[in-house]
Amino acid sequence: MDDTTSLSAQDCLVAVMMVTSASDENIRTAELLEITNQINHLPVFADYDTDNLQRVASMVFDLLEQEDGLDALFGLVRGSLPEKLFETAYALACDVAAVDGVVGQTEQRILEEIRYELGLDRLHAAAIERGARARWMTL
């Protein structure tokens, strides 16, 4: 299997979560645990082969080291992820960004990029962001 051209829909969702976590160059344990939790509990990942995680993570990190790697990653995601899962991808990215209680500037920028690349309506994206903020609120 060619790492750069063959992604399942679930691989795409994992890639979006990984790029969100890696966006600030500080992949936190809470973010990795959230990715794992989503994979283990969401229906969209019911038949996902978790052996793919390392391959997808390596592909994401390799692409991020290339000059146009982020564009290439989003091209792969748009080409392999069904449009009906674009909002799901964004929701997962928002949860990964919010899990540690702080959405920094670089995470905000990657979320903007994901919104743009997936062509998400700004109002829908705001509702997804609000839901993530509500889920990860602390006392």
N, C-alpha and C positions, 0 to 999 in steps of 0.2 A: 504494500500500500504506500503510495506516495504521500508523504507528510504534508505537502503544501497544496495538494489538489483534491484530496479526498477527506471531506469532513461530513459527519452525520449532523443532523439538526441538533442533537444533544451536544456533540463536539463544539458546534458553533456557540451554543449557550455557555458552555464551559469556557470557551475562548474569550467571550465577552466579559465573563466574571473575572477571568485571570488578567486580562488587560486592564480592567478597572483596578484590581488589587495592585498591579505592578506600576500603575500610572505615576505614583509618587516615589517610585524607586525604593519603597519600603513595604514589603509584603508582610503584613502583620499576621500573627497567629490567629487572631479573631477573624480576620478575613478568610484565611484558609479553612478555618473551622466552619464558617458560614457557607463557603462553597461546598464543602463536604456535606454539611447538613442539608443544603438544597438538593444535592444529588441523591442523597439517601431518602429524602422524604417527599419530593414533589412528583406528581403523577407523570409529568413530561419525561422524567428520568427513569420510569419504571423498568424499562428493559435496557438501560444503559450499561454497557460493559465498562466498569471502572478501571479496567486495565488500560483503557485509552487515555486516562488522565495524564500520565507522564508524557505520552506522545504529544498531546494537545498543549500541555504546559511548555514543553521544549520548543514546539513550533512557535508558540506565542513569543517566548523569550528570544528565539532566533530572529523572528520577524522584527521585533522591537529594536534589535541591534542594527538593522538595515536602514538606510536612508529613507526609503519609501515603504518601510515595513508595515506601518500602521494602515496606510492606504491599501496595501496588499491584503492585510488581515481583514479589513472591512469588505474588500472585494470578495474574498472567500466566504465571509459570513453572508453577505447579500446573495451570493450565488448558491448557497447550500441551505440556508435557513428559510423555511416557508414564511411568507409575509405575515401569516396569522400569528407567528411567534415573535414578531419584532417587538411588540409591547412587553412580552414575557422577558425577552432578552434585556430590555431596558429596566424592567422591574428588578430583575436579578442583579444587574449592575448597580442600581440604586441601593439595594440591600447590602451589597458588598461594601459600597462606599460608606454607608451609614453605620455599619455594625460596630465600629469602634467609637461612635459618638461624635465624630468630627469628620466633616466633609471638607477637606482642604481645597486650595485653589487648583492644584493639578488634578484632583479627582473631579472637581466641578468642570474643568476643561474637557476631561475625557468623557464625562456624561454629556456635555454639549456636543462633542464629536459623535458620540453614539446616536444621539437624537438626530443630528444632521444626516449621518450616513444611512440611518434606517428610515429617514423621512417621516419621523413621528410628528404628529400635530402637537404644537406647543401646549395647548390646553390639556390634552391627554397626558403629555409628559409631566406637566405640573401636578396633575392628580396622582400619578404614579410616585412622583417625588414626595408629595404630601403623605401618601400612605407609608412610604419607607420611613420618613421622619417620625410619623406617629408610632410605627412598630418599634423603633429603636430609641424612643424617648426614655430618659432615666429620671429618677426622682431628684 
